[in-house]
Amino acid sequence: MAATSEYMLVPMAQPSPSTWQLIGQMSTIGMSFVFALVIGFGAGYWLDGVLGTRPWLSFVGFFLGLAAGVLNVYRVMQLASAKDSSKGSSGSRG
């Protein structure tokens, strides 16, 4: 009486190409957010050096980078939500 006969291995369904595309887009969220912050702050810091307005343009650049990062995250999440709803997800809606 082997215990392994009670369990059967069931193969998992292979993800579709659109699922892989979505996974790729989701994996870049953090990197694009940080990249937008660094670019914004770097541009502001450089302009501060050129114009002698330290630290004001660094702050402005940081917040513009923050806004760009949030916008990037929002766009990716909207795209993911649209793809999820187009598949006909079976979640309950209230």
Buried (B, 14 or more C-beta within 10 A) or exposed (E): EEEEEEEEEEEEEEEEEEEEEBEEBEEEBEEBBEBBBBBBBBBBBEBBEEEEEEEEBBEBBBBBBBEBBEEBBEEBEEBBEEBEEEEEEEEEEE
